[in-house]
Amino acid sequence: MKYILVTGAMGQVGVELTQALRDRYGADNVIATGYNNRPANESQWDNPYYPLDIRDAVLLNKIIEEHQCDTIFHLAALLSAVAESRPLEAWDINMNGLINVLEVARIHRCAVFFPSSIGAFGPETPAFDTPQDTLQRPKSLYGITKVSGELLCDYYFHHF
């Protein structure tokens, strides 16, 4: 049986993804985490849900161990507008949070899905027929952390 952890489950993508995964794999097999103590609309959520600051590697590891997760969808991040106003916190959450996910995944042999964003590109990137490997020159801190995160994921994939 597949056991899936979704970080950032309360975000725009996380809410939809978590529900779709629960519909497919069963509510008890998809563990949702978010920065908030409880989801805003609890009626749409089945348990389990854990409040998690993604920078807390100990709690992240505990959740993975307790539920024997084999897959992590890592969506937790500080997004563009807030990241621009709080750059140190954005780097801490977006990059140290990702390294925590990659490390716990390495230790427990979990698959990791780390989605990209349009923010990873910039005005120099071709707008049409964009090739898979293309220029990435983001103009926001969020975009910079997405590109850095993609490179870090690639490193972990090839080295571990």
C-alpha angles and dihedrals in degrees: 000000000000118000114194132192119203116196116198090026092157094060127097095269095031095060093053095040094048092051092047091049091048091050089052103038103022130265095265092055096057116069114199123204131183142160092253122083093234135005114267092235104037093175091073093051131079118196144289101081126148129188104233134176098207089220089068100092093175094057092042090054091047092054092048092049095044093052098032091230117194098181133045125195102197110203101142111120144132103250132225107280096041092040091056091054095043106033099164093049091046092053090046094051098037100042105025089042089054094048088052089053093047093048095049088046091051092050095046097033095240126163113240129210113194111176123215126225139217082246088073090071131061141202092286092061114100109258095208131044089006109192121232091248108045144142114295113192105151119195097205133066089237089055091048090053091049092053091043089049092051090053091047091051090050090051093051092046092055098039103039 
